[in-house]
Amino acid sequence: MYNLIKRYMSNLKKEDVSKFAIQNQVYLSEKELDFTYTFVKKNWEMIFRNPNLLNLERFKHEFSEENYVKIQKLISFYYQKYGYLL
């Protein structure tokens, strides 16, 4: 599982993040998209190993209030759906 995710993450493009966000009704500004992409690329292994270390509150200032709420819900949804695989 780890190797599969590692390969996917090594090929992840900013456009992939944007497309995923839009599919989930999160419309990121260019600044928000840049931050999200960079954050995910740098921190995916830490989050994969221990999702409880992700403290989204620390990054609240990087997003509009509307997007922050949507992202919180999205993370919660996917953690409930796939958290047992971690």
DSSP file with accessible surface (Angstrom, degrees, kcal/mol):
  #  RESIDUE AA STRUCTURE BP1 BP2  ACC     N-H-->O    O-->H-N    N-H-->O    O-->H-N    TCO  KAPPA ALPHA  PHI   PSI    X-CA   Y-CA   Z-CA
    1    1 A M     >        0   0  121      0, 0.0     4,-2.2     0, 0.0     5,-0.2   0.000 360.0 360.0 360.0 -46.7    0.0    0.0    0.0
    2    2 A Y  H  >  +     0   0   60      1,-0.2     4,-3.0     2,-0.2     5,-0.2   0.916 360.0  49.9 -58.2 -46.5    2.8    2.4    1.0
    3    3 A N  H  > S+     0   0  109      1,-0.2     4,-2.2     2,-0.2    -1,-0.2   0.867 109.4  52.1 -63.8 -35.5    4.6    1.9   -2.3
    4    4 A L  H  > S+     0   0  108      2,-0.2     4,-2.2     1,-0.2    -1,-0.2   0.940 113.3  43.2 -64.1 -46.8    1.5    2.5   -4.3
    5    5 A I  H  X S+     0   0   46     -4,-2.2     4,-3.1     2,-0.2     5,-0.2   0.909 111.7  54.7 -67.2 -40.2    0.8    5.8   -2.5
    6    6 A K  H  X S+     0   0  104     -4,-3.0     4,-2.1     1,-0.2    -1,-0.2   0.922 109.4  47.4 -59.9 -43.7    4.4    6.8   -2.8
    7    7 A R  H  X S+     0   0  151     -4,-2.2     4,-1.1     2,-0.2    -1,-0.2   0.924 112.7  49.1 -63.6 -43.6    4.4    6.3   -6.6
    8    8 A Y  H >< S+     0   0  138     -4,-2.2     3,-0.7     1,-0.2     4,-0.4   0.942 112.0  48.4 -61.4 -45.9    1.1    8.3   -6.9
    9    9 A M  H >< S+     0   0   18     -4,-3.1     3,-0.8     1,-0.2    -1,-0.2   0.844 105.3  57.6 -66.3 -33.5    2.5   11.1   -4.8
   10   10 A S  H 3< S+     0   0   75     -4,-2.1    -1,-0.2     1,-0.2    -2,-0.2   0.785 113.2  41.2 -68.0 -23.2    5.7   11.3   -6.7
   11   11 A N  T << S+     0   0  108     -4,-1.1    -1,-0.2    -3,-0.7    -2,-0.2   0.399  85.9 127.1-101.3   0.3    3.6   11.9   -9.9
   12   12 A L    <   -     0   0   12     -3,-0.8     2,-0.3    -4,-0.4    -3,-0.1  -0.377  41.4-163.3 -64.2 133.4    1.1   14.3   -8.3
   13   13 A K    >>  -     0   0  119     -2,-0.1     4,-1.5     1,-0.1     3,-0.8  -0.800  32.8-113.1-114.9 159.2    0.7   17.5  -10.2
   14   14 A K  H 3> S+     0   0   63     -2,-0.3     4,-2.5     1,-0.3     5,-0.2   0.873 118.3  59.4 -58.2 -34.9   -0.9   20.8   -9.0
   15   15 A E  H 3> S+     0   0  126      1,-0.2     4,-2.7     2,-0.2    -1,-0.3   0.836 100.5  55.8 -64.3 -32.1   -3.6   20.2  -11.6
   16   16 A D  H <> S+     0   0   51     -3,-0.8     4,-2.4     2,-0.2    -1,-0.2   0.907 108.3  47.3 -65.6 -41.3   -4.5   16.9   -9.9
   17   17 A V  H  X S+     0   0   17     -4,-1.5     4,-2.5     2,-0.2    -2,-0.2   0.930 113.0  48.9 -65.2 -45.0   -5.0   18.8   -6.6
   18   18 A S  H  X S+     0   0   40     -4,-2.5     4,-2.7     1,-0.2     5,-0.2   0.930 111.4  49.0 -60.9 -45.9   -7.1   21.4   -8.3
   19   19 A K  H  X S+     0   0  130     -4,-2.7     4,-2.5     1,-0.2    -1,-0.2   0.918 111.6  49.2 -61.8 -43.8   -9.3   18.8  -10.1
   20   20 A F  H  X S+     0   0   87     -4,-2.4     4,-0.9     2,-0.2    -1,-0.2   0.923 112.0  49.2 -61.3 -44.3   -9.8   16.9   -6.8
   21   21 A A  H ><>S+     0   0    8     -4,-2.5     5,-2.8     1,-0.2     3,-1.0   0.949 111.7  47.7 -61.0 -48.7  -10.8   20.1   -5.0
   22   22 A I  H ><5S+     0   0   81     -4,-2.7     3,-2.1     1,-0.3    -1,-0.2   0.903 106.4  57.1 -62.0 -39.8  -13.2   21.1   -7.7
   23   23 A Q  H 3<5S+     0   0  116     -4,-2.5    -1,-0.3     1,-0.3    -2,-0.2   0.756 110.4  46.7 -61.5 -22.2  -14.8   17.7   -7.8
   24   24 A N  T <<5S-     0   0   39     -3,-1.0    -1,-0.3    -4,-0.9    -2,-0.2   0.050 122.4-106.1-108.3  23.3  -15.5   18.2   -4.1
   25   25 A Q  T < 5S+     0   0  114     -3,-2.1     2,-0.6     1,-0.2    -3,-0.2   0.799  78.3 133.1  57.5  33.6  -16.9   21.7   -4.5
   26   26 A V      < -     0   0    4     -5,-2.8     2,-0.9    -6,-0.1    -1,-0.2  -0.965  38.8-165.1-111.9 114.9  -13.8   23.4   -3.0
   27   27 A Y        -     0   0  130     -2,-0.6     2,-0.3    -3,-0.1    40,-0.1  -0.844  11.2-161.9-107.4  96.6  -12.7   26.2   -5.3
   28   28 A L        -     0   0   38     -2,-0.9     2,-0.1   -10,-0.1    35,-0.0  -0.567  13.8-129.1 -81.6 139.6   -9.2   27.2   -4.3
   29   29 A S     >  -     0   0   56     -2,-0.3     4,-2.9     1,-0.1     5,-0.2  -0.305  37.2-100.0 -70.8 169.7   -7.6   30.5   -5.2
   30   30 A E  H  > S+     0   0  123      1,-0.2     4,-2.6     2,-0.2     5,-0.2   0.911 126.3  49.7 -60.9 -39.8   -4.2   30.3   -6.8
   31   31 A K  H  > S+     0   0  140      2,-0.2     4,-2.3     1,-0.2    -1,-0.2   0.917 112.0  47.2 -64.7 -44.1   -2.5   31.0   -3.5
   32   32 A E  H  > S+     0   0   14      2,-0.2     4,-2.7     1,-0.2    -2,-0.2   0.903 112.5  50.1 -64.2 -40.8   -4.6   28.3   -1.7
   33   33 A L  H  X S+     0   0   13     -4,-2.9     4,-2.8     2,-0.2     5,-0.3   0.927 110.0  49.9 -64.1 -45.1   -3.8   25.8   -4.4
   34   34 A D  H  X S+     0   0   58     -4,-2.6     4,-2.4    -5,-0.2     5,-0.2   0.929 113.7  46.0 -58.7 -46.5    0.0   26.6   -4.3
   35   35 A F  H  X S+     0   0   45     -4,-2.3     4,-2.9     2,-0.2     5,-0.2   0.942 114.1  47.6 -62.2 -47.6   -0.1   26.1   -0.5
   36   36 A T  H  X S+     0   0   26     -4,-2.7     4,-2.8     2,-0.2     5,-0.2   0.933 113.2  47.5 -61.9 -46.7   -2.1   22.9   -0.6
   37   37 A Y  H  X S+     0   0   56     -4,-2.8     4,-2.6     2,-0.2     5,-0.2   0.947 115.1  45.0 -60.8 -49.3    0.0   21.3   -3.3
   38   38 A T  H  X S+     0   0   63     -4,-2.4     4,-2.2    -5,-0.3    -2,-0.2   0.919 114.3  49.7 -62.2 -43.2    3.3   22.2   -1.6
   39   39 A F  H  X S+     0   0   34     -4,-2.9     4,-2.2    -5,-0.2    -2,-0.2   0.937 112.6  46.3 -62.0 -46.9    2.0   21.1    1.8
   40   40 A V  H  X S+     0   0   45     -4,-2.8     4,-1.5    -5,-0.2    -2,-0.2   0.926 112.6  49.7 -64.3 -44.1    0.7   17.7    0.5
   41   41 A K  H  < S+     0   0   62     -4,-2.6    -1,-0.2    -5,-0.2     4,-0.2   0.889 118.2  39.5 -62.6 -37.8    3.9   17.0   -1.5
   42   42 A K  H  < S+     0   0  163     -4,-2.2    -1,-0.2    -5,-0.2    -2,-0.2   0.771 126.7  30.9 -81.9 -28.2    6.1   17.8    1.6
   43   43 A N  H  X S+     0   0   48     -4,-2.2     4,-2.2    -5,-0.2     5,-0.2   0.366  80.0 104.3-118.2   4.4    4.0   16.2    4.3
   44   44 A W  H  X S+     0   0   35     -4,-1.5     4,-2.8     1,-0.2     5,-0.2   0.882  83.3  52.4 -61.2 -37.0    2.1   13.2    2.8
   45   45 A E  H  > S+     0   0   69      2,-0.2     4,-2.5    -4,-0.2    -1,-0.2   0.922 109.6  48.4 -66.1 -42.7    4.4   10.6    4.5
   46   46 A M  H  > S+     0   0   65      2,-0.2     4,-2.2     1,-0.2     7,-0.2   0.928 115.2  45.3 -61.7 -43.3    4.0   12.1    8.0
   47   47 A I  H  < S+     0   0   39     -4,-2.2    -2,-0.2     1,-0.2    -1,-0.2   0.900 111.8  52.6 -68.3 -39.4    0.2   12.2    7.5
   48   48 A F  H  < S+     0   0   42     -4,-2.8    -2,-0.2    -5,-0.2    -1,-0.2   0.919 113.1  43.7 -61.1 -44.0    0.2    8.7    6.1
   49   49 A R  H  < S+     0   0  166     -4,-2.5    -2,-0.2     1,-0.3    -1,-0.2   0.846 137.2   7.2 -72.2 -36.0    2.1    7.3    9.1
   50   50 A N    ><  -     0   0   63     -4,-2.2     3,-2.2    -5,-0.2     4,-0.3  -0.625  61.0-177.2-150.0  87.4    0.1    9.2   11.7
   51   51 A P  G >  S+     0   0   29      0, 0.0     3,-1.6     0, 0.0    -3,-0.1   0.748  80.7  71.8 -59.6 -22.4   -3.0   11.1   10.5
   52   52 A N  G 3  S+     0   0  128      1,-0.3    -5,-0.1    -5,-0.1    -2,-0.0   0.667  83.9  69.5 -69.3 -14.3   -3.6   12.4   14.0
   53   53 A L  G <  S+     0   0   96     -3,-2.2     2,-0.7    -7,-0.2    -1,-0.3   0.663  73.8 102.2 -76.4 -14.7   -0.5   14.7   13.6
   54   54 A L    <   -     0   0   42     -3,-1.6     2,-0.7    -4,-0.3     3,-0.1  -0.600  48.6-179.1 -74.8 113.4   -2.4   16.8   11.0
   55   55 A N    >   -     0   0   79     -2,-0.7     3,-1.4     1,-0.1     4,-0.3  -0.836   5.0-179.0-113.5  89.1   -3.5   19.9   12.8
   56   56 A L  G >  S+     0   0   26     -2,-0.7     3,-2.1     1,-0.3     4,-0.2   0.793  73.4  74.5 -61.9 -27.4   -5.4   21.9   10.2
   57   57 A E  G >  S+     0   0  107      1,-0.3     3,-1.4     2,-0.2     4,-0.3   0.842  86.7  63.3 -55.1 -34.4   -6.1   24.7   12.6
   58   58 A R  G <  S+     0   0  157     -3,-1.4    -1,-0.3     1,-0.3     3,-0.2   0.723 108.4  41.3 -63.6 -20.2   -2.4   25.8   12.3
   59   59 A F  G X  S+     0   0   31     -3,-2.1     3,-2.1    -4,-0.3     4,-0.3   0.236  77.3 112.7-113.4  12.2   -3.0   26.5    8.6
   60   60 A K  G X  S+     0   0   92     -3,-1.4     3,-1.7     1,-0.3    -1,-0.1   0.850  72.3  61.6 -55.0 -37.0   -6.4   28.1    8.8
   61   61 A H  G 3  S+     0   0  136     -4,-0.3    -1,-0.3     1,-0.3    -2,-0.1   0.636  92.5  66.9 -68.2 -11.7   -5.0   31.5    7.8
   62   62 A E  G <  S+     0   0   44     -3,-2.1     2,-0.3     2,-0.1    -1,-0.3   0.582 101.9  51.5 -83.9  -9.2   -3.9   30.0    4.4
   63   63 A F  S <  S-     0   0   22     -3,-1.7   -35,-0.0    -4,-0.3     2,-0.0  -0.896  88.3-102.9-128.5 155.8   -7.5   29.5    3.3
   64   64 A S     >  -     0   0   51     -2,-0.3     4,-2.7     1,-0.1     5,-0.2  -0.335  43.4-109.4 -65.8 158.5  -10.7   31.5    3.0
   65   65 A E  H  > S+     0   0  160      1,-0.2     4,-2.1     2,-0.2     5,-0.2   0.920 119.2  50.8 -59.2 -42.3  -13.2   30.7    5.8
   66   66 A E  H  > S+     0   0  125      1,-0.2     4,-2.1     2,-0.2    -1,-0.2   0.930 112.9  44.4 -62.5 -46.6  -15.5   28.9    3.3
   67   67 A N  H  > S+     0   0    7      2,-0.2     4,-2.9     1,-0.2     5,-0.2   0.884 109.2  57.0 -68.1 -36.5  -12.7   26.7    1.9
   68   68 A Y  H  X S+     0   0    4     -4,-2.7     4,-2.4     2,-0.2    -1,-0.2   0.942 108.8  46.0 -59.1 -46.7  -11.3   26.0    5.4
   69   69 A V  H  X S+     0   0   57     -4,-2.1     4,-2.1     1,-0.2    -1,-0.2   0.925 114.0  48.6 -62.5 -44.1  -14.7   24.6    6.5
   70   70 A K  H  X S+     0   0   57     -4,-2.1     4,-2.4     1,-0.2    -1,-0.2   0.902 111.0  50.2 -64.2 -40.0  -15.1   22.6    3.3
   71   71 A I  H  X S+     0   0   24     -4,-2.9     4,-2.8     2,-0.2     5,-0.2   0.908 108.2  52.9 -66.8 -40.7  -11.5   21.2    3.6
   72   72 A Q  H  X S+     0   0   85     -4,-2.4     4,-2.3    -5,-0.2    -1,-0.2   0.934 112.0  45.7 -57.7 -46.8  -12.2   20.1    7.3
   73   73 A K  H  X S+     0   0  147     -4,-2.1     4,-2.7     2,-0.2    -2,-0.2   0.892 112.1  51.5 -64.5 -39.9  -15.3   18.3    6.2
   74   74 A L  H  X S+     0   0   29     -4,-2.4     4,-2.5     2,-0.2     5,-0.2   0.922 110.4  47.6 -64.8 -44.4  -13.5   16.7    3.3
   75   75 A I  H  X S+     0   0   69     -4,-2.8     4,-2.5     1,-0.2     5,-0.2   0.932 113.3  48.8 -62.1 -44.9  -10.6   15.4    5.5
   76   76 A S  H  X S+     0   0   56     -4,-2.3     4,-2.5    -5,-0.2     5,-0.2   0.925 110.8  50.7 -61.4 -43.9  -13.1   14.1    8.0
   77   77 A F  H  X S+     0   0   97     -4,-2.7     4,-2.0     1,-0.2    -2,-0.2   0.945 114.4  42.4 -60.1 -49.7  -15.1   12.3    5.3
   78   78 A Y  H  X S+     0   0   71     -4,-2.5     4,-2.9     1,-0.2     5,-0.3   0.849 112.3  53.9 -71.7 -30.2  -12.1   10.6    3.7
   79   79 A Y  H  X S+     0   0  105     -4,-2.5     4,-2.5    -5,-0.2     5,-0.2   0.927 111.2  45.9 -67.8 -41.8  -10.6    9.7    7.1
   80   80 A Q  H  < S+     0   0  149     -4,-2.5     4,-0.2    -5,-0.2    -2,-0.2   0.884 118.1  43.9 -65.0 -37.2  -13.8    8.0    8.1
   81   81 A K  H  < S+     0   0  103     -4,-2.0    -2,-0.2    -5,-0.2    -1,-0.2   0.886 134.9  12.2 -76.6 -39.9  -14.0    6.2    4.8
   82   82 A Y  H >< S+     0   0  102     -4,-2.9     3,-2.0    -5,-0.2     4,-0.4   0.402  92.1 104.4-122.1   1.0  -10.4    5.1    4.4
   83   83 A G  G >< S+     0   0   13     -4,-2.5     3,-1.6    -5,-0.3    -3,-0.1   0.815  74.3  65.3 -57.2 -31.6   -8.8    5.7    7.8
   84   84 A Y  G 3  S+     0   0  182      1,-0.3    -1,-0.3    -5,-0.2    -2,-0.1   0.738  94.6  60.9 -65.7 -18.8   -8.8    2.0    8.6
   85   85 A L  G <         0   0   76     -3,-2.0    -1,-0.3     1,-0.1    -2,-0.2   0.650 360.0 360.0 -80.2 -16.9   -6.3    1.4    5.8
   86   86 A L    <         0   0   96     -3,-1.6    -2,-0.1    -4,-0.4    -1,-0.1   0.499 360.0 360.0 -82.4 360.0   -3.7    3.6    7.4
